């Protein structure tokens, strides 16, 4: 249990230090893989507005980033009826961009 508490408190205590804390994110990381942000239209935990803000932050970097919103879905998007649509979209997106990334690296 101590390791869980340590991760929790290190995360909480680093929030005021976004440039140096353990939760720091390098939005401009040059070798980041393509990123798909998925949101549910009625998600109140991580609403679409947060996903759009993340999209703007990551878009400042050189790697591909896209966002998709599934209307009528909540934060429990993968456990709701029709979750297969979300999973299929994510899988198709990942496969198509993995091919592009591999060919760009090889060429």
NUSE-630443 format. One line per field, with one value per residue: residue number from 1; x, y, z of N, C-alpha, C, CB in turn; residue in three letters. Coordinates in nm, 4 decimals. Atoms other than C-alpha are relative to their C-alpha. Glycine has a CB too. Example, Ala and Ser with C-alpha at 12.3 -4.5 7.8 and 13.67 -1.06 7.14 Angstrom:
<recs>
n: [1, 2];
nx: [0.0890, -0.0820];
ny: [-0.1190, -0.1190];
nz: [0.0000, -0.0060];
cax: [1.2300, 1.3670];
cay: [-0.4500, -0.1060];
caz: [0.7800, 0.7140];
cx: [0.0900, -0.0770];
cy: [0.1200, 0.1090];
cz: [0.0000, 0.0730];
cbx: [-0.0992, 0.0414];
cby: [0.0027, 0.0462];
cbz: [0.1246, -0.1415];
res: [ALA, SER];
</recs>
This chain:
<recs>
n: [1, 2, 3, 4, 5, 6, 7, 8, 9, 10, 11, 12, 13, 14, 15, 16, 17, 18, 19, 20, 21, 22, 23, 24, 25, 26, 27, 28, 29, 30, 31, 32, 33, 34, 35, 36, 37, 38, 39, 40, 41, 42, 43, 44, 45, 46, 47, 48, 49, 50, 51, 52, 53, 54, 55, 56, 57, 58, 59, 60, 61, 62, 63, 64, 65, 66, 67, 68, 69, 70, 71, 72, 73, 74, 75, 76, 77, 78, 79, 80, 81, 82, 83, 84, 85, 86, 87, 88, 89, 90, 91, 92, 93, 94, 95, 96, 97, 98, 99, 100, 101, 102, 103, 104, 105, 106, 107];
nx: [0.0819, -0.0853, -0.0319, 0.1179, 0.0032, -0.1111, 0.0363, 0.1086, -0.0464, -0.0930, 0.0820, 0.0721, -0.0931, -0.0665, 0.0924, -0.0381, -0.1274, 0.0200, -0.1221, -0.1024, 0.0586, 0.0085, 0.1115, -0.0378, 0.0207, -0.0708, 0.0941, -0.0747, -0.0946, -0.0157, 0.0168, 0.1228, 0.0843, 0.1290, 0.0867, 0.1430, 0.0736, 0.1381, 0.0850, 0.1441, 0.0687, 0.0588, -0.0983, -0.0154, -0.1276, -0.0978, 0.0899, -0.0596, -0.0773, -0.1346, -0.0656, -0.0361, -0.1136, -0.1168, -0.0295, -0.0760, -0.1332, -0.0810, -0.0162, -0.1183, -0.1136, -0.0099, 0.0670, 0.1425, 0.0960, 0.1378, 0.0996, 0.1321, 0.1023, 0.1137, 0.1167, 0.0871, -0.0760, -0.0537, -0.1388, -0.0105, 0.0222, -0.0299, 0.0882, 0.1366, 0.0462, -0.0603, -0.1430, -0.0748, -0.0207, -0.1138, -0.1188, -0.0316, -0.0551, -0.1347, -0.0874, -0.0225, -0.0845, -0.1358, -0.0622, -0.0308, -0.1096, -0.1211, -0.0571, -0.0570, -0.1175, -0.1052, -0.0524, -0.0735, -0.1273, -0.0800, -0.0379];
ny: [-0.1203, -0.1184, -0.0428, -0.0689, -0.1315, -0.0809, -0.0460, -0.0964, -0.1259, -0.0639, -0.0592, -0.1149, -0.1058, -0.0567, -0.0800, -0.1409, -0.0132, 0.0716, 0.0057, 0.0859, 0.1092, 0.1297, -0.0027, -0.0877, 0.0552, -0.0716, -0.0045, -0.0184, 0.1112, 0.0214, 0.1378, 0.0562, 0.0744, -0.0648, 0.0021, -0.0193, -0.0351, 0.0459, -0.0542, 0.0213, -0.1285, -0.0355, 0.0355, -0.1078, 0.0207, -0.0595, -0.0450, -0.0294, -0.1251, 0.0356, 0.0680, -0.1021, -0.0750, 0.0868, 0.0007, -0.1233, 0.0081, 0.0978, -0.0436, -0.0851, 0.0878, 0.0444, 0.1276, -0.0020, 0.0153, -0.0214, 0.0190, 0.0454, -0.0036, 0.0873, -0.0623, 0.0833, 0.0957, -0.0551, 0.0348, 0.1468, 0.0195, 0.1363, 0.0986, -0.0292, 0.0672, -0.0563, -0.0246, 0.0554, -0.1096, -0.0771, 0.0854, 0.0145, -0.1274, -0.0141, 0.0987, -0.0413, -0.1199, 0.0399, 0.0794, -0.0857, -0.0913, 0.0792, 0.0249, -0.1269, -0.0284, 0.0933, -0.0305, -0.1255, 0.0296, 0.0829, -0.0768];
nz: [0.0000, -0.0020, 0.1359, 0.0524, -0.0631, 0.0509, 0.1345, -0.0149, -0.0566, 0.0925, 0.1049, -0.0536, -0.0366, 0.1168, 0.0795, 0.0093, 0.0703, 0.1259, 0.0812, -0.0587, -0.0776, 0.0676, 0.0941, 0.1114, 0.1332, 0.1058, 0.1107, 0.1250, 0.0131, 0.1448, 0.0459, -0.0558, 0.0936, 0.0253, -0.1179, 0.0218, -0.1211, 0.0139, -0.1059, 0.0056, 0.0049, -0.1297, -0.1035, -0.0975, -0.0684, 0.0927, 0.1058, 0.1301, -0.0051, -0.0470, 0.1117, 0.0995, -0.0549, 0.0176, 0.1428, 0.0294, -0.0618, 0.0730, 0.1386, 0.0057, 0.0284, 0.1387, 0.0262, 0.0301, -0.1093, 0.0435, -0.1047, 0.0454, -0.1046, 0.0237, -0.0650, -0.0821, -0.0808, -0.1247, -0.0296, 0.0058, 0.1430, 0.0444, -0.0619, 0.0407, 0.1213, 0.1202, -0.0220, 0.1139, 0.0955, -0.0495, 0.0114, 0.1424, 0.0471, -0.0557, 0.0629, 0.1393, -0.0036, -0.0409, 0.1067, 0.1146, -0.0321, -0.0238, 0.1324, 0.0469, -0.0825, 0.0381, 0.1332, -0.0085, -0.0667, 0.0903, 0.1183];
cax: [0.0000, 0.2929, 0.3785, 0.0203, 0.0303, 0.3678, 0.2477, -0.0700, 0.1062, 0.3877, 0.1240, -0.0795, 0.2228, 0.3596, 0.0448, 0.1656, 0.4946, 0.3849, 0.7319, 0.9243, 0.6809, 0.6277, 0.3067, 0.4950, 0.3999, 0.6266, 0.3623, 0.6327, 0.8166, 0.9647, 0.9369, 0.5879, 0.3670, 0.0427, -0.2215, -0.5986, -0.8033, -1.1437, -1.4243, -1.7880, -2.0290, -2.1821, -1.8650, -1.8621, -1.5318, -1.3161, -1.5545, -1.4989, -1.3764, -1.0808, -1.0058, -1.0127, -0.7762, -0.5397, -0.5642, -0.4474, -0.1596, -0.0373, -0.0882, 0.2008, 0.4337, 0.5430, 0.3516, 0.0015, -0.2792, -0.6527, -0.9671, -1.2984, -1.6150, -1.8855, -2.2168, -2.4401, -2.1609, -2.0360, -1.6974, -1.7680, -1.7538, -1.6047, -1.8642, -2.1715, -2.3868, -2.2254, -1.8716, -1.7671, -1.8090, -1.5594, -1.3165, -1.3389, -1.2760, -0.9741, -0.8306, -0.8781, -0.7211, -0.4221, -0.3585, -0.3793, -0.1425, 0.0970, 0.1453, 0.2073, 0.4523, 0.6472, 0.6734, 0.7841, 1.0554, 1.1700, 1.1825];
cay: [0.0000, 0.2370, 0.2382, 0.3374, 0.6216, 0.7382, 0.7557, 0.9348, 1.1947, 1.2533, 1.3134, 1.5471, 1.7372, 1.7898, 1.9568, 2.3055, 2.2340, 2.1433, 2.2127, 1.9935, 1.7570, 1.3897, 1.4789, 1.7041, 1.6457, 1.7404, 1.8448, 1.9175, 1.5849, 1.5252, 1.1451, 1.0989, 0.8429, 0.9585, 1.0339, 0.9940, 1.1701, 1.0051, 1.1771, 1.1130, 1.3953, 1.3792, 1.2984, 1.5063, 1.3630, 1.4549, 1.6607, 1.7245, 2.0761, 1.9218, 1.6964, 1.9980, 2.1857, 1.8874, 1.8762, 2.2394, 2.1721, 1.8603, 2.0224, 2.2567, 1.9571, 1.7895, 1.4623, 1.3876, 1.4362, 1.4081, 1.4166, 1.2349, 1.2891, 1.0250, 1.2049, 1.0677, 0.8761, 0.9283, 0.8763, 0.5019, 0.5010, 0.1519, -0.0134, 0.1358, -0.0301, 0.0184, 0.0217, -0.1783, 0.1325, 0.3200, 0.0267, -0.0255, 0.3439, 0.3492, 0.0309, 0.1474, 0.4835, 0.3223, 0.0726, 0.3375, 0.5706, 0.2938, 0.2077, 0.5735, 0.6126, 0.2990, 0.3998, 0.7528, 0.6126, 0.3572, 0.6146];
caz: [0.0000, 0.0562, -0.3150, -0.4022, -0.1511, -0.2808, -0.6422, -0.5329, -0.3193, -0.5687, -0.8338, -0.6166, -0.4909, -0.8417, -0.9744, -0.8767, -1.0612, -1.4154, -1.5594, -1.3171, -1.1416, -1.2194, -1.4010, -1.6457, -2.0083, -2.2985, -2.5510, -2.8102, -2.7788, -3.1243, -3.1350, -2.9880, -3.1599, -3.3249, -3.0620, -3.0820, -2.8129, -2.7660, -2.5799, -2.5012, -2.5754, -2.2272, -2.0328, -1.7142, -1.5842, -1.8863, -2.1011, -2.4719, -2.3884, -2.2018, -2.4986, -2.7320, -2.4986, -2.5007, -2.8790, -2.8975, -2.6578, -2.8401, -3.1827, -3.0958, -3.1371, -3.4590, -3.4205, -3.5431, -3.2940, -3.3609, -3.1510, -3.1981, -2.9971, -2.9725, -2.9031, -2.6293, -2.4565, -2.1023, -1.9375, -1.9311, -2.3089, -2.3406, -2.1165, -2.2804, -2.5433, -2.8807, -2.7393, -3.0438, -3.2619, -3.0461, -3.0363, -3.4138, -3.4780, -3.2471, -3.3955, -3.7555, -3.6683, -3.4947, -3.7750, -4.0471, -3.8646, -3.7635, -4.1299, -4.2135, -3.9263, -4.0217, -4.3886, -4.2965, -4.0670, -4.3247, -4.6063];
cx: [0.0855, 0.0317, -0.1174, -0.0071, 0.1094, -0.0334, -0.1091, 0.0527, 0.1034, -0.0771, -0.0706, 0.0957, 0.0703, -0.0931, 0.0370, 0.1311, -0.0077, 0.1252, 0.1039, -0.0555, -0.0082, -0.1152, 0.0282, -0.0208, 0.0758, -0.0886, 0.0708, 0.1035, 0.0126, -0.0274, -0.1228, -0.0779, -0.1270, -0.0942, -0.1436, -0.0648, -0.1469, -0.0822, -0.1452, -0.0693, -0.0616, 0.0899, 0.0168, 0.1285, 0.1125, -0.0789, 0.0724, 0.0824, 0.1427, 0.0764, 0.0432, 0.1173, 0.1282, 0.0420, 0.0820, 0.1407, 0.0921, 0.0256, 0.1200, 0.1255, -0.0038, -0.0796, -0.1501, -0.0821, -0.1378, -0.0936, -0.1305, -0.0944, -0.1157, -0.1202, -0.0806, 0.0716, 0.0616, 0.1471, 0.0231, -0.0233, 0.0231, -0.0875, -0.1462, -0.0379, 0.0603, 0.1481, 0.0833, 0.0287, 0.1236, 0.1288, 0.0422, 0.0623, 0.1447, 0.0981, 0.0318, 0.0942, 0.1446, 0.0713, 0.0380, 0.1163, 0.1291, 0.0686, 0.0699, 0.1281, 0.1164, 0.0587, 0.0778, 0.1366, 0.0913, 0.0512, 0.0890];
cy: [0.1256, 0.0493, 0.0744, 0.1398, 0.0904, 0.0562, 0.1063, 0.1345, 0.0696, 0.0672, 0.1244, 0.1145, 0.0624, 0.0888, 0.1482, 0.0222, -0.0700, -0.0082, -0.0953, -0.1205, -0.1294, -0.0062, 0.0892, -0.0735, 0.0865, -0.0034, 0.0125, -0.1106, -0.0401, -0.1423, -0.0677, -0.0712, 0.0801, -0.0220, 0.0273, 0.0266, -0.0346, 0.0575, -0.0375, 0.1343, 0.0438, -0.0439, 0.1197, -0.0138, 0.0642, 0.0476, 0.0312, 0.1289, -0.0266, -0.0696, 0.1007, 0.0845, -0.0818, -0.0057, 0.1233, -0.0060, -0.0941, 0.0429, 0.0933, -0.0817, -0.0497, -0.1256, 0.0188, -0.0167, 0.0343, -0.0275, -0.0428, 0.0028, -0.0898, 0.0561, -0.1014, -0.1009, 0.0712, -0.0387, -0.1513, -0.0485, -0.1441, -0.1059, 0.0266, -0.0829, 0.0703, 0.0305, -0.0491, 0.1073, 0.0818, -0.0804, -0.0164, 0.1271, 0.0152, -0.0969, 0.0380, 0.1200, -0.0391, -0.0767, 0.0890, 0.0932, -0.0740, -0.0299, 0.1244, 0.0326, -0.0910, 0.0353, 0.1301, -0.0221, -0.0785, 0.0807, 0.1103];
cz: [0.0000, -0.1405, -0.0631, 0.0576, -0.0554, -0.1381, 0.0101, 0.0493, -0.0880, -0.1130, 0.0469, 0.0295, -0.1200, -0.0808, -0.0044, -0.0779, -0.1358, -0.0865, 0.0555, 0.0751, -0.0789, -0.0982, -0.1201, -0.1323, -0.0996, -0.1240, -0.1345, -0.0237, -0.1472, -0.0473, 0.0608, -0.1103, -0.0289, 0.1188, -0.0403, 0.1351, -0.0237, 0.1142, -0.0248, 0.0097, 0.1312, 0.1153, 0.0935, 0.0803, -0.0814, -0.1219, -0.1314, -0.0013, 0.0472, -0.1125, -0.1065, 0.0481, -0.0125, -0.1460, -0.0380, 0.0574, -0.0773, -0.1441, -0.0161, -0.0318, -0.1436, -0.0344, -0.0233, 0.1268, -0.0558, 0.1156, -0.0648, 0.1193, -0.0417, 0.0757, 0.0818, 0.0872, 0.1204, 0.0163, -0.0072, -0.1436, -0.0456, 0.0669, -0.0334, -0.1220, -0.1207, 0.0149, -0.1178, -0.1056, 0.0385, -0.0168, -0.1456, -0.0557, 0.0468, -0.0652, -0.1446, -0.0062, 0.0318, -0.1108, -0.1180, 0.0286, 0.0335, -0.1327, -0.0510, 0.0760, -0.0380, -0.1359, 0.0016, 0.0636, -0.0938, -0.1186, 0.0340];
cbx: [-0.0927, 0.1287, 0.0384, -0.1290, 0.0147, 0.1294, -0.0476, -0.1062, 0.0579, 0.1004, -0.1006, -0.0766, 0.1022, 0.0545, -0.1391, 0.0136, 0.1156, -0.1090, 0.0601, 0.0845, -0.1375, -0.0143, -0.1256, 0.1479, -0.1520, 0.1419, -0.0963, 0.0696, -0.0455, 0.1379, 0.1239, -0.0869, -0.0354, -0.0640, 0.0467, -0.0648, 0.0182, -0.0081, 0.0148, -0.0476, -0.1053, -0.1392, 0.1382, -0.1190, 0.0275, 0.1147, -0.0749, -0.1083, -0.0685, -0.0071, -0.0939, -0.1206, -0.0255, -0.0295, -0.1303, -0.0730, -0.0116, -0.0683, -0.1269, 0.0178, 0.0014, 0.1414, 0.0228, -0.0351, 0.0369, -0.0351, -0.0194, 0.0069, -0.0494, 0.0312, -0.0907, -0.0940, 0.1105, -0.0824, 0.0388, -0.1027, 0.0899, 0.1448, 0.0193, -0.0167, -0.1558, -0.0722, 0.0468, -0.0783, -0.1251, -0.0206, -0.0267, -0.1258, -0.0859, -0.0026, -0.0648, -0.1339, -0.0533, -0.0054, -0.0952, -0.1219, -0.0392, -0.0338, -0.1086, -0.1020, -0.0337, -0.0537, -0.1136, -0.0797, -0.0238, -0.0821, -0.1179];
cby: [0.0004, -0.0295, -0.1206, -0.0783, -0.0133, -0.0838, -0.1189, -0.0537, -0.0241, -0.1029, -0.0992, -0.0389, -0.0538, -0.1104, -0.0152, 0.0577, -0.0586, 0.0657, 0.1369, 0.0802, 0.0386, -0.1108, 0.0467, 0.0470, -0.0074, -0.0632, 0.1153, 0.1354, -0.1217, 0.0372, -0.0805, 0.1108, -0.1405, -0.0545, 0.1029, -0.1242, 0.1525, -0.1557, 0.1529, -0.0951, -0.0050, -0.0636, -0.0414, 0.0028, -0.1519, -0.1040, 0.1222, 0.0091, 0.1025, -0.0919, -0.1057, 0.0906, 0.0374, -0.1413, -0.0052, 0.1229, -0.0470, -0.1360, 0.0698, 0.0748, -0.1187, -0.0236, -0.0965, -0.1096, 0.0918, -0.0896, 0.1296, -0.1441, 0.1460, -0.1467, 0.0650, -0.0713, -0.0687, -0.0495, 0.0522, -0.0667, 0.0920, -0.0312, -0.0004, 0.1497, -0.0010, 0.1246, -0.0684, -0.1164, 0.0914, 0.0391, -0.1375, -0.0355, 0.1189, -0.0226, -0.1386, 0.0342, 0.1018, -0.0859, -0.1125, 0.0810, 0.0891, -0.1321, -0.0444, 0.1148, -0.0167, -0.1425, 0.0079, 0.1037, -0.0794, -0.1191, 0.0530];
cbz: [0.1199, 0.0745, -0.0863, 0.0324, 0.1513, -0.0064, -0.0886, 0.0966, 0.1368, -0.0564, -0.0498, 0.1266, 0.0952, -0.0878, 0.0544, 0.1396, 0.0850, -0.0780, -0.0117, 0.0924, 0.0476, 0.1016, 0.0700, 0.0137, -0.0358, -0.0286, 0.0186, 0.0010, 0.0859, -0.0403, 0.0330, 0.0659, 0.0568, -0.1308, 0.1044, -0.0705, 0.0368, -0.0014, 0.0092, 0.1129, -0.1024, 0.0149, -0.0638, 0.0940, 0.0215, -0.0413, 0.0463, -0.1040, 0.0934, 0.1261, -0.0614, -0.0306, 0.1482, 0.0515, -0.0821, 0.0561, 0.1456, 0.0016, -0.0483, 0.1324, 0.0963, -0.0324, 0.1167, -0.1006, 0.1238, -0.1210, 0.0841, -0.0631, 0.0259, 0.0441, -0.1055, -0.0865, -0.0850, 0.1215, 0.1384, 0.0971, -0.0779, 0.0267, 0.1509, -0.0297, -0.0083, -0.0385, 0.1290, -0.0636, -0.0059, 0.1483, 0.0625, -0.0793, 0.0505, 0.1510, 0.0049, -0.0689, 0.1050, 0.1272, -0.0467, -0.0393, 0.1159, 0.0747, -0.0992, 0.0163, 0.1489, -0.0018, -0.1024, 0.0798, 0.1311, -0.0496, -0.0700];
res: [UNK, UNK, UNK, UNK, UNK, UNK, UNK, UNK, UNK, UNK, UNK, UNK, UNK, UNK, UNK, UNK, UNK, UNK, UNK, UNK, UNK, UNK, UNK, UNK, UNK, UNK, UNK, UNK, UNK, UNK, UNK, UNK, UNK, UNK, UNK, UNK, UNK, UNK, UNK, UNK, UNK, UNK, UNK, UNK, UNK, UNK, UNK, UNK, UNK, UNK, UNK, UNK, UNK, UNK, UNK, UNK, UNK, UNK, UNK, UNK, UNK, UNK, UNK, UNK, UNK, UNK, UNK, UNK, UNK, UNK, UNK, UNK, UNK, UNK, UNK, UNK, UNK, UNK, UNK, UNK, UNK, UNK, UNK, UNK, UNK, UNK, UNK, UNK, UNK, UNK, UNK, UNK, UNK, UNK, UNK, UNK, UNK, UNK, UNK, UNK, UNK, UNK, UNK, UNK, UNK, UNK, UNK];
</recs>
